[in-house]
């Protein structure tokens, strides 16, 4: 799967935590399922990495990384105002 391959490639390079996630036009009705698919794929891969012992089993740390990838990194990259 292309999404899994890209996430694994970024993870192997050590840049996954800085990834700005999946950007699409959020006004499109079809963007919601795409973003949901991306988030589920990301969480499945991170869960597999935790089970394999590749990343720490720390819910707060990994949860913050998921939040950053799915929202905060793109917000900071695009220079959007803080809310």
Residue, then its C-alpha position, 0 to 999 in steps of 0.5 A: x500500500x502506498x500510504x504504508x510504504x510512505x509512513x514506513x519510509x519516513x519512520x526509517x529515516x527518523x522523520x516521522x514525528x515531523x511529518x505534516x500528514x496527509x493534506x487534501x482539500x478538506x472542503x471535499x466530501x471525499x476528503x473525510x474518508x481519506x483522512x480517516x484511512x490515513x489516521x487508521x493506517x498510521x495508528x496501525x503501523x505505530x501499534x505494530x512498531x510498539x508491539x515489535x519493540x521498535x518504539x516506546x510503549x508510552x501512550x502519551x508520547x505516541x499519542x502526541x506524535x499522532x496528534x502532531x502528524x494529523x494536525x499540529x505539524x501541518x498547522x505549524x508548517x502552514x503558519x496558521x494562527x493558534x486557536 
